[in-house]
């Protein structure tokens, strides 16, 4: 297993343990949800609590999206770029769980502290100018 994939697995496990830790173990009545939980367990080594917050009907689709885009090394964007984008969005939502996860995942994918700072600064610049342009009702 590549080092970055192993490290990402460990990060997901750590984040899952720390967030929403009062949730019960993943149990599904829906067959597609059961299959998704088994695949999540096999891929990540555990089922992060964020998945346990979803209804059974949503789990298979949510996992397919994450596995197909975020965790897929064969997409147009590399892992570092994806995680820096996730950090930029998480910084603006804001989502502390997401900020922690995407910062650590970006580092595991080779992002430097300077790249992380610049990502957050770019997110702030876009948010700032979006506010000005929307508030001023500037036409395209």
Protein Blocks (a to p, Z undefined) as FASTA:
>chain_A
ZZklmmmmmmmmmmmmmgoplbccdddfbfklmmmmmmmmmmnopacfklmmpcfklmmm
mmmmmmmmmmmmkbfbdfklmmmmmmmmmmmmpcfklmmmmmmmmmmnopafklmmmmmm
mmmmmmmmmmmmmmnopaZZ
